Amino acid sequence: MKKLLLLILLMLVSLPSFSQTVTDTSLVILPEKIARAVIKDILLGDALRKELDATQIKLSLVEQKVVVKDSVIFSLEEQIINLKSVDSNRKKQVEKYDTIAITLEMELDKQIRRRKFFQYTTGILAGAAIVLGSK
């Protein structure tokens, strides 16, 4: 039993918690293969993070372009609508102008005929008055 107690005591004293008084927790010892793999993974992760940041910046620029293009398209559609309304108003004005022009031409023809009628009748009456006045 003494040997057993001595064995237990020796095993307890030889445990790492008793045998090492100073332990450095910031130091991790890895085999060389694993350390190289960890470094590769860390570098790959950093590169992927930079690529993700660049992609997000590019995506935001593309979204801004889309917004600008949508506003340009909306503006052009409004301009098309405005031009169509201006064109329809112009067509209405041309139709009114044509009807007014036709009406004015008819009135002018009437006035020309009246003037010629009065000129002829005045000439005939003046001639008749001269003929009657000379008798």
C-alpha positions, 0 to 999 in steps of 0.5 A, a space after each residue: 500500500 505504501 508503494 501505491 501511495 508513493 506511486 499516486 503521489 509521484 504521478 500527481 507531482 509529475 502532472 503538467 499543472 504541477 511540473 510547469 510553473 510558467 506556461 505561455 498561452 500565446 505560443 501555439 506550436 504546430 507542425 510545419 505542414 499544418 502551419 503552412 496550410 493555416 497561413 495559406 488559408 489566412 492569406 486566401 481569406 484576406 484576399 477573398 475579403 478584399 475581393 468581396 469589398 471591391 465587388 461590393 463597391 462595384 455593385 454599388 456603382 452599378 446600382 447607381 448607374 441603373 438609377 441614373 439610367 432609369 431617371 434618364 429613361 423616365 425623363 425621355 418618356 416624359 419628353 416623348 409624352 410632351 412632344 406628342 401633346 405638343 404635336 397634337 396641339 400643333 395639328 389642331 392649330 394647323 386645322 384651325 388655320 386651314 379652316 380660317 384660311 379657307 373662310 378668309 379666302 371666301 370672304 376675300 372673294 366676296 369682297 373682291 366681287 362686291 368691289 368689282 360689282 360696285 365699280 361696274 355699277 358705279 361706272 354704268 351709273 356714272 355713264 348713264 348719268 352723263 348720258 342722261 345729263 347730256 340730253 
